[in-house]
Amino acid sequence: MFDKPREECGVFGIAATPNTAIDPAYETFTGLFALQHRGQESGGIAVNDSGVISCRKDLGLLTDIFDERVLRAMRGNAAIGHVRYSTTGNPNVENAQPIVVTHNKGNLAVAHNGNLVNAGELRHEIEMNGGIFHSSNDTEIIAYIIVQERLKANSIEEALRRAMRRIKGAYSLLLMSPRKLIAARDPNGFRPLCAGRLDRHFVFASETCAIDAVGGAFLRDIAPGEIAIVENDQLRSVDSGLRADKSFCSFEFIYFARPDSVLEGVGVEWARQEMGRSLARESGVDADIVIGVPDSGISAAQGYARESGIPYGVGLIKNRYIGRTFIQPSQDRRERAVRLKLNPLAANIRDKRVIMIDDSIVRGTTSARIVSALREAGAREIHMRISSPPFLHPCYFGTDIPDSEDLIAHRYTVDETARRIGADSLAYLSLESLARVLEQSGGCPICDACFSGEYPVAPPTSAEKNRFDRRISRTP
């Protein structure tokens, strides 16, 4: 309802050496807590106690699911965890992760960040061979494929290597078998995944901020197409043999990731500041103050202010106690909810020409409400600047960007959009500037399909994998 692309998921895992004071469940909870921004619908942790894997997961924030008593009971030598926002599959406990399965050769836990483009085809193939699913998410499909391959392979990593030839799309995976902790990344490297060390113990995480949170040291990013295995307190790597052009999701830098994370060697805070600077060079306008829409718009606003010489100020106050699932059914209540989440600081904007920086516009509804609130607070002019290019196309790789017809930039010109949201002017960051910041400055080739329509992997063409989530129609 707040008109933003929503996060996909976050993963964290740790393999502890024997006879150590490290508590894998507690460290995983801490790492996930640092990744809570990536998913607030559900969470879970699976622990490996000498080959016996158990799991606790539920809907809600991590603090709703785990407390000291629960974590103390989760004993083990390794753990993986997951926080979820559903890009596919309904928000119910069956779709929460990790997925834990028992098969002919042992136990397996899987946690996944991303979206498969051929999930519908794979699910149909499995169902036609008698397979039964408990969820409608991609992760159970991945687990099923791995188990199928494990029955024919000599090791879990070889089974994963074979499975990676069958699954297509975006996936950053953590697997936990009775003896191994494994991380793997799709050959395009759509989603982040990195490795670190906590004393003598190896950890994997979606973002470096999670490694920092547990007091660990960043080692390196998991390479696209890589399978990294922790076994017997050693880290080794297997090449999947899959090759593709690297296509890291640009929106990780624009919005998803925490500003204190480093992705693919590029600091997120630095990148957002540079986007703001580029935006000021491309679409400067006379004004009295630059403000940012919390949270990710603030860094770009500071960069814009530095480049333009226009003072930066606080124009919107964010209520930290309203979760992203705070939804109201009526228009009047939605208006009130926006005011509860973001309230103008009238003393800073009254009678001023305001440049308001935000990271994106999706449907435009929230932008219109914020502009209206700023005008009511006394802003004389409102010039909206967006630190990303216009969203024109849906995303199939783990970002909740809807069909093109729901995207305001797809339906209207820039000037028409400005009028619809009530701004005096509107400008977006150019795709060329975004690529220059991330690729030339940081050496990070990006996926820009939601802006350009050029998909690194062909979009899905098969039937929906979650078709049974919908209610039966009673119309003849």
Beta strands, then each sheet from edge to edge (+ up, - down):
strand 1: 9-15
strand 2: 42-49
strand 3: 52-59
strand 4: 78-84
strand 5: 99-103
strand 6: 106-113
strand 7: 172-176
strand 8: 181-185
strand 9: 194-198
strand 10: 201-205
strand 11: 217-221
strand 12: 226-231
strand 13: 234-239
strand 14: 248-249
strand 15: 262-263
strand 16: 266-267
strand 17: 289-292
strand 18: 316-318
strand 19: 342-344
strand 20: 353-358
strand 21: 381-386
strand 22: 425-428
strand 23: 446-447
sheet 1: 3+ 2- 4+ 1- 10+ 9- 11+
sheet 2: 5+ 6- 7+ 8- 12+ 13-
sheet 3: 14+ 23+
sheet 4: 15+ 16-
sheet 5: 17+ 20+ 21+ 22+
sheet 6: 18+ 19-
end
